[in-house]
Amino acid sequence: MTDTVPGVPKWANLAAHATLLATLPSGLWRIAMGLGIPVGFTAQGLVEFGIPGWGTAYVFGLSILAEALAFLTLGLVRPWGEVWPRWIPGLRGRPIPPLAAILPAAAGATALTALGVQGLFGWAEAGSSMAPGSWETSPVYGVVMAACYAPLLLWGPLLAAVTVHYARRRLSGERPQHSLEPLGGRA
């Protein structure tokens, strides 16, 4: 099985991988928060978020979910995004219908871009939605949080660019030139 798909330019491959990097800093920030590391909240502020407790599970889960969804972008530039993997009984080796990937990816790109724009306009209010006294007064915390969350603004546009390329490539009528068939083929 090859690692690349014929016809995928270097920019699309880099953009797909960049989605993983765009989600990583905010995920690490949330994990630090979940571990009780002061990343801009007082001890009382962490308690109000349920940390330690259910809030820890929530921020860990959100971080894992974001990375997993970003990982799916790689399917738009890898063989496993065009042909069902061999471990899926009944579908193995068959082409994945292009719209089965294009529609969710386009919806995700639209939602992520909209959330990014909404977050950008609401950034100044981020600390004010917390209980009084929960946000540390040091500007360093705000700078660190902004630096960790700013890359998320790229996720939606990167996903959109890779999705458009995938759609053009897959809907052009070309059949995938690779196979994930197990050795010996299908019966």
Rosetta blueprint (number, residue, H / E / L):
1 M L
2 T L
3 D L
4 T L
5 V L
6 P L
7 G L
8 V L
9 P L
10 K H
11 W H
12 A H
13 N H
14 L H
15 A H
16 A H
17 H H
18 A H
19 T H
20 L H
21 L H
22 A H
23 T H
24 L H
25 P H
26 S H
27 G H
28 L H
29 W H
30 R H
31 I H
32 A H
33 M H
34 G H
35 L L
36 G L
37 I L
38 P L
39 V L
40 G L
41 F E
42 T L
43 A H
44 Q H
45 G H
46 L H
47 V H
48 E H
49 F L
50 G L
51 I L
52 P L
53 G L
54 W H
55 G H
56 T H
57 A H
58 Y H
59 V H
60 F H
61 G H
62 L H
63 S H
64 I H
65 L H
66 A H
67 E H
68 A H
69 L H
70 A H
71 F H
72 L H
73 T H
74 L H
75 G H
76 L H
77 V L
78 R L
79 P H
80 W H
81 G H
82 E L
83 V E
84 W L
85 P L
86 R L
87 W L
88 I L
89 P L
90 G L
91 L L
92 R L
93 G L
94 R L
95 P E
96 I L
97 P L
98 P H
99 L H
100 A H
101 A H
102 I H
103 L H
104 P H
105 A H
106 A H
107 A H
108 G H
109 A H
110 T H
111 A H
112 L H
113 T H
114 A H
115 L H
116 G H
117 V H
118 Q H
119 G H
120 L H
121 F H
122 G H
123 W H
124 A H
125 E H
126 A L
127 G L
128 S L
129 S L
130 M L
131 A L
132 P L
133 G L
134 S L
135 W E
136 E L
137 T L
138 S L
139 P H
140 V H
141 Y H
142 G H
143 V H
144 V H
145 M H
146 A H
147 A H
148 C H
149 Y H
150 A L
151 P L
152 L H
153 L H
154 L H
155 W H
156 G H
157 P H
158 L H
159 L H
160 A H
161 A H
162 V H
163 T H
164 V H
165 H H
166 Y H
167 A H
168 R H
169 R H
170 R H
171 L L
172 S L
173 G L
174 E L
175 R L
176 P L
177 Q L
178 H L
179 S L
180 L L
181 E L
182 P L
183 L L
184 G L
185 G L
186 R L
187 A L
